[in-house]
Amino acid sequence: MGITKTVSSISKLLWWPTLRRDVKDYIAVCEVCTRQKSPKTAPIGLLQPLPIPERPWSHVAMDFIVELPESRGNTVILTIIDRFSKMGHYVPLQKLPSAAELVPIFIANVVRIHGVPREIVSDRGTQFISGFWRGFCKNVGIDLSFSSAYHPQTNGAAERANQNVEKYLRCFISEQQDNWSDLLPWAEYAINSAVSESTGHSPFFTVYGFDPPVLPDTFPDSTIPALDKQLASLKETWGRVRRALEESSAIQKTKADRHRRQAPVYQVGDRVWLSSRNIKLLVPSMKLAPRYIGPYKILRRLNPVSYALALPPHFKIHNVFHVNLLKPLLCNRYTKVHAPPPPVSVEGEEEFEVQAILGARLSRGSLQYL
């Protein structure tokens, strides 16, 4: 029940000089408490902003908006965001594309217009981690940066853009919600024309050096500036945008870190508990499932807030996690080590002996045992 209540309960019958310290040490390494209790503290891990790009469309972020009502045969939106200018392209699709289908879509909506980017930030969707997509990006010189497992904040630019376009569509969509494909170009135009709080300019102005007219231009006589003047103006704009992005990133980090705790520094070989928040365990109800599983050994440190763990082979998930999902394995004089049973060799392969069969069921025509 926690330190204070445990001390109070013991004090009704017993007392000794180091009572509170002993209770605190015992509870700190209690395996039952560690596994079952949810943390009540501020999130762990200070904000780690991504590097600021040098120019427009050199670093992009990608994501999908799925499960939309059908509109002209489309049910998915591909979001592509330039991390420098915050310009976005929103591509309606009939379904989630495969990696082979994503390549021509990417070429038509990014490479054709803006050239080949240097880096793409995305989540770990099947399209982005497939060998086909990795091979394409490697051959054209694109570096891939994936978000850590169950931490969508890594791809915050695309996640925020998804919220903006959804908000726009909600404001103008019909009652039947079947015309969002027609509204999508106007949503893109409106979002790219609006001033970004991070850069201080609209995405259009950052990329092209001018803002598009809200209404058609009725003045026939207009002068075209010289190319060197236009390039100088663009370079000056990009400089201002980069400084604004750096200031905005610093402000966001300061505000975010007010509600976060400094992350502990783990070393390779340390053992940590892993939050089961995003992992489907083989239990009847996740409400009563352990809050933490493990402990697991740390294999490497990718950055101050991301670590790779040595997960069991049957875990079909990526092994890099944000530090907020980890909890250190504490040890003191009350620690009890429960070593798992050793494997046995069956025909040259390591297997574990079954202690008991708890149940059986038929699933898709095959017999499964618990």
Phi, psi and omega per residue, in radians:
M1 nan 0.166 -3.114
G2 1.766 2.955 -3.016
I3 -1.155 -0.913 -3.033
T4 -1.082 -0.809 -3.103
K5 -1.219 -0.609 3.110
T6 -1.166 -0.762 3.098
V7 -1.064 -0.732 -3.137
S8 -1.096 -0.722 -3.139
S9 -1.150 -0.753 -3.134
I10 -1.176 -0.650 -3.080
S11 -1.107 -0.332 3.114
K12 -1.198 -0.421 -3.090
L13 -2.060 -0.607 -3.006
L14 -2.382 2.825 3.019
W15 -2.724 2.465 2.960
W16 -2.608 2.808 -2.956
P17 -1.024 -0.611 -3.082
T18 -1.797 0.509 -3.042
L19 -0.991 -0.955 -3.046
R20 -1.138 -0.683 3.135
R21 -1.153 -0.700 3.130
D22 -1.149 -0.737 3.117
V23 -1.104 -0.737 3.131
K24 -1.072 -0.779 3.134
D25 -1.137 -0.693 -3.108
Y26 -1.146 -0.782 -3.100
I27 -1.219 -0.551 -3.110
A28 -1.063 -0.560 -3.102
V29 -1.940 0.211 3.132
C30 -1.157 2.063 -3.074
E31 -1.176 -0.645 3.126
V32 -1.112 -0.802 3.131
C33 -1.096 -0.747 -3.104
T34 -1.072 -0.747 -3.100
R35 -1.267 -0.663 -2.880
Q36 -1.744 -0.378 -3.032
K37 -1.630 2.413 3.063
S38 -1.488 2.495 3.135
P39 -1.232 2.531 3.118
K40 -1.971 0.213 -3.082
T41 -1.676 3.038 3.076
A42 -1.134 2.653 3.127
P43 -0.961 2.514 -3.127
I44 -1.601 2.476 3.082
G45 1.820 1.944 3.113
L46 -1.232 2.742 -3.088
L47 -1.124 2.322 3.103
Q48 -2.034 1.583 -3.101
P49 -1.104 2.555 3.063
L50 -1.236 2.683 3.115
P51 -1.015 2.514 3.138
I52 -1.401 2.187 3.111
P53 -1.146 2.866 -3.129
E54 -1.581 -0.457 -3.048
R55 -2.649 2.924 3.140
P56 -1.140 2.544 3.000
W57 1.021 0.482 2.963
S58 -1.644 -0.453 3.129
H59 -2.301 2.083 -3.088
V60 -2.126 2.801 3.070
A61 -2.179 2.507 -3.073
M62 -2.324 2.571 3.087
D63 -2.847 2.976 3.126
F64 -2.100 2.541 2.898
I65 -1.872 2.079 -2.996
V66 -2.055 3.038 3.060
E67 1.028 0.733 3.064
L68 -1.586 2.693 3.063
P69 -1.135 2.584 -3.055
E70 -1.130 2.304 3.109
S71 -2.434 1.930 -3.050
R72 0.921 0.643 3.109
G73 1.474 -0.016 -3.097
N74 -1.761 2.475 3.117
T75 -2.329 0.000 -3.045
V76 -2.389 2.551 3.023
I77 -2.093 2.220 3.005
L78 -1.593 2.101 3.131
T79 -1.737 2.187 3.099
I80 -2.198 2.079 -3.029
I81 -2.120 2.323 2.971
D82 -1.450 2.071 -3.055
R83 -1.220 -0.290 3.132
F84 -1.492 -1.029 -3.070
S85 -1.512 -0.265 -3.038
K86 1.232 0.242 3.058
M87 -1.234 2.496 -3.120
G88 -2.270 2.594 2.963
H89 -2.086 2.334 -3.079
Y90 -2.109 1.943 -2.981
V91 -1.870 2.059 3.084
P92 -1.307 2.395 -3.131
L93 -2.320 2.669 3.134
Q94 -1.239 -0.583 -3.124
K95 -2.752 3.034 3.041
L96 -1.103 2.150 -3.077
P97 -1.379 2.701 2.957
S98 -1.341 3.007 3.135
A99 -1.060 -0.703 -3.140
A100 -1.155 -0.569 3.106
E101 -1.368 -0.478 -3.106
L102 -1.244 -0.571 -3.081
V103 -1.036 -0.939 3.126
P104 -1.119 -0.542 3.078
I105 -1.133 -0.747 3.127
F106 -1.137 -0.722 3.133
I107 -1.107 -0.739 -3.072
A108 -1.232 -0.556 -3.010
N109 -1.838 -0.202 3.120
V110 -2.204 -1.069 -3.045
V111 -1.071 -0.757 -3.118
R112 -1.067 -0.571 -3.026
I113 -1.711 -0.739 -2.978
H114 -2.045 -0.060 -3.086
G115 1.575 -3.122 -3.109
V116 -1.455 2.135 3.115
P117 -1.298 2.881 3.108
R118 -1.476 -0.585 -3.028
E119 -2.550 2.536 3.055
I120 -2.178 2.215 3.048
V121 -1.774 2.288 -3.135
S122 -2.681 3.009 3.017
D123 -1.461 -2.937 -3.080
R124 -1.790 0.727 3.043
G125 -1.102 2.736 -3.072
T126 -1.043 -0.545 3.137
Q127 -1.161 -0.644 -3.006
F128 -1.476 -0.439 -3.105
I129 -1.735 0.029 -3.116
S130 -1.224 2.714 3.116
G131 -1.115 -0.567 -3.139
F132 -1.120 -0.855 -3.133
W133 -1.160 -0.731 3.107
R134 -1.074 -0.749 3.139
G135 -1.126 -0.732 3.103
F136 -1.049 -0.855 -3.108
C137 -1.120 -0.662 3.124
K138 -1.123 -0.704 -3.093
N139 -1.217 -0.521 -3.136
V140 -1.715 0.043 3.038
G141 1.495 0.512 3.122
I142 -1.771 2.230 3.037
D143 -1.476 2.390 3.135
L144 -1.814 2.282 3.073
S145 -2.127 2.050 -3.114
F146 -1.778 2.579 3.070
S147 -1.239 2.627 3.067
S148 -1.206 2.770 -3.016
A149 -1.035 2.288 3.051
Y150 1.015 0.613 3.110
H151 -2.413 1.321 -3.050
P152 -1.152 -0.217 3.125
Q153 -1.051 -0.406 3.110
T154 -1.009 -0.685 -3.137
N155 -1.769 0.837 -3.027
G156 -1.110 -0.565 -3.118
A157 -1.080 -0.815 -3.141
A158 -1.238 -0.671 3.130
E159 -1.087 -0.713 3.125
R160 -1.193 -0.684 3.106
A161 -1.104 -0.662 3.079
N162 -1.031 -0.756 3.131
Q163 -1.091 -0.699 -3.111
N164 -1.149 -0.783 -3.102
V165 -1.242 -0.611 3.068
E166 -1.117 -0.701 3.124
K167 -1.112 -0.733 3.117
Y168 -1.080 -0.829 -3.105
L169 -1.121 -0.661 3.122
R170 -1.067 -0.571 -3.087
C171 -1.276 -0.495 -2.980
F172 -2.079 -0.093 -3.028
I173 -1.259 2.723 3.124
S174 -1.340 2.982 3.126
E175 -1.100 -0.560 3.139
Q176 -1.399 -0.201 3.126
Q177 0.993 0.587 -3.095
D178 -1.961 0.197 -3.114
N179 -2.078 0.340 -3.092
W180 -1.185 -0.469 3.089
S181 -1.102 -0.639 3.111
D182 -1.242 -0.531 -3.109
L183 -1.453 -0.305 -3.012
L184 -1.065 -0.749 3.094
P185 -1.064 -0.650 3.129
W186 -1.236 -0.611 3.062
A187 -1.087 -0.769 3.105
E188 -1.075 -0.767 3.126
Y189 -1.074 -0.775 -3.106
A190 -1.159 -0.773 -3.105
I191 -1.173 -0.717 -3.129
N192 -1.295 -0.284 3.104
S193 -1.571 -0.310 -3.083
A194 -1.416 2.565 3.139
V195 -1.224 2.281 3.094
S196 -1.452 2.339 3.117
E197 -1.145 -0.494 -3.112
S198 -1.309 -0.725 -3.047
T199 -1.692 -0.423 -3.065
G200 1.442 0.012 3.100
H201 -2.305 2.828 2.992
S202 -1.304 2.657 3.074
P203 -0.981 -0.651 3.093
F204 -1.020 -0.834 -3.094
F205 -1.147 -0.673 -3.135
T206 -1.115 -0.713 -3.071
V207 -1.431 -0.769 -2.978
Y208 -1.860 -0.250 3.122
G209 1.537 0.108 3.083
F210 -2.668 2.765 3.070
D211 -1.646 2.402 3.114
P212 -1.193 2.622 -3.134
P213 -1.222 2.483 3.041
V214 -1.231 -0.671 3.046
L215 -2.063 2.783 3.127
P216 -1.001 2.491 -3.134
D217 -1.311 2.145 -3.100
T218 -1.764 0.057 -3.117
F219 -1.645 1.935 -3.074
P220 -1.251 -0.611 -3.089
D221 -1.508 1.945 3.099
S222 -2.486 2.489 3.135
T223 -1.691 2.486 3.112
I224 -1.722 2.095 -3.110
P225 -1.166 2.742 3.115
A226 -1.125 2.679 -3.060
L227 -1.105 -0.733 -3.119
D228 -1.148 -0.600 3.095
K229 -1.171 -0.697 3.122
Q230 -1.122 -0.768 3.136
L231 -1.137 -0.677 3.110
A232 -1.132 -0.693 3.111
S233 -1.130 -0.733 3.113
L234 -1.096 -0.756 -3.126
K235 -1.092 -0.710 3.104
E236 -1.137 -0.718 3.111
T237 -1.081 -0.779 -3.135
W238 -1.094 -0.654 3.091
G239 -1.093 -0.772 3.116
R240 -1.131 -0.713 3.139
V241 -1.105 -0.759 -3.132
R242 -1.089 -0.759 3.110
R243 -1.117 -0.685 3.113
A244 -1.148 -0.699 3.109
L245 -1.109 -0.729 3.130
E246 -1.115 -0.743 3.107
E247 -1.144 -0.760 3.134
S248 -1.106 -0.718 3.128
S249 -1.105 -0.711 3.122
A250 -1.137 -0.702 3.130
I251 -1.148 -0.773 3.131
Q252 -1.070 -0.723 3.131
K253 -1.125 -0.748 3.139
T254 -1.080 -0.795 -3.131
K255 -1.169 -0.737 -3.118
A256 -1.153 -0.683 -3.077
D257 -1.230 -0.269 3.073
R258 -1.129 -0.468 -3.088
H259 -1.909 0.353 3.134
R260 -2.272 2.829 3.081
R261 -1.898 2.611 3.066
Q262 -1.058 2.290 -3.098
A263 -1.305 2.433 3.018
P264 -1.148 2.624 3.135
V265 -1.674 2.016 3.119
Y266 -1.679 2.572 3.091
Q267 -1.842 2.737 3.073
V268 -1.044 2.254 -3.086
G269 1.776 -0.339 3.064
D270 -1.120 2.677 3.100
R271 -1.938 2.408 -3.084
V272 -2.359 2.756 3.009
W273 -1.543 2.532 -3.129
L274 -1.982 2.266 3.124
S275 -1.114 2.377 3.110
S276 -1.623 0.264 -3.058
R277 -0.985 -0.686 -3.063
N278 -1.950 0.219 -3.093
I279 -1.967 2.236 -3.137
K280 -1.457 1.927 -3.139
L281 -1.587 2.724 3.134
L282 -1.456 1.226 3.132
V283 -2.307 2.705 -3.138
P284 -1.065 -0.633 -3.106
S285 -2.475 2.251 3.119
M286 -1.264 -0.327 3.108
K287 -1.109 -0.566 -3.131
L288 -1.840 0.224 -3.137
A289 -1.399 2.759 3.073
P290 -1.009 2.458 3.130
R291 -1.376 -0.414 3.106
Y292 -2.361 2.531 3.107
I293 -2.174 2.845 -3.125
G294 2.143 -2.582 0.047
P295 -1.395 2.769 -3.137
Y296 -2.169 2.638 -3.084
K297 -1.460 2.503 3.089
I298 -1.457 2.205 -3.140
L299 -1.550 -0.743 3.139
R300 -2.811 2.819 3.123
R301 -1.910 2.008 -3.097
L302 -1.441 -0.706 3.074
N303 -2.764 3.120 -3.063
P304 -0.993 -0.310 -3.084
V305 -2.209 0.210 -3.125
S306 -2.339 2.326 -3.118
Y307 -2.352 2.582 3.044
A308 -1.747 2.302 -3.086
L309 -1.935 2.684 3.053
A310 -1.527 1.587 -3.098
L311 -1.535 2.733 3.055
P312 -1.063 2.645 -3.088
P313 -1.064 -0.498 -3.082
H314 -1.364 -0.105 3.054
F315 -1.368 1.914 -3.112
K316 -1.615 0.904 -3.141
I317 -2.317 2.810 3.103
H318 -1.186 2.518 -2.990
N319 -1.694 0.191 3.089
V320 -1.771 2.191 -3.052
F321 -2.269 2.603 3.019
H322 -1.234 2.588 -3.045
V323 -1.117 -0.344 3.130
N324 -1.192 -0.325 3.123
L325 -1.626 0.032 -3.089
L326 -1.956 2.693 3.078
K327 -2.453 2.296 -3.051
P328 -1.179 2.579 3.032
L329 -1.477 1.898 -3.114
L330 -1.541 2.552 -3.136
C331 -2.383 2.364 2.990
N332 -2.666 -2.819 -3.036
R333 -1.173 -0.254 3.136
Y334 -1.682 -0.013 -3.086
T335 -1.151 2.326 3.066
K336 -2.022 2.103 -3.113
V337 -1.582 2.099 3.103
H338 -1.894 1.637 -3.124
A339 -1.310 2.395 3.103
P340 -1.192 2.713 3.128
P341 -1.111 2.502 -3.125
P342 -1.253 2.638 3.108
P343 -1.315 2.813 3.054
V344 -1.995 2.734 -3.111
S345 -1.627 2.132 3.099
V346 -2.156 1.923 -3.118
E347 0.922 0.738 3.081
G348 1.456 -0.022 3.138
E349 -2.030 2.528 -3.136
E350 -1.356 2.214 3.101
E351 -2.322 2.820 3.096
F352 -1.915 2.415 3.122
E353 -1.261 2.426 3.116
V354 -1.447 2.214 3.127
Q355 -1.369 -0.733 -3.139
A356 -2.808 2.605 3.014
I357 -1.681 2.061 -3.037
L358 -1.565 -0.441 -3.116
G359 -3.055 3.016 3.124
A360 -2.559 2.697 3.124
R361 -2.743 2.802 3.029
L362 -1.711 2.203 3.128
S363 -2.307 1.988 3.135
R364 0.941 0.704 3.073
G365 1.462 -0.007 3.127
S366 -2.059 2.622 -3.114
L367 -1.549 2.202 3.124
Q368 -2.063 2.517 3.140
Y369 -2.006 2.476 3.033
L370 -1.785 nan nan
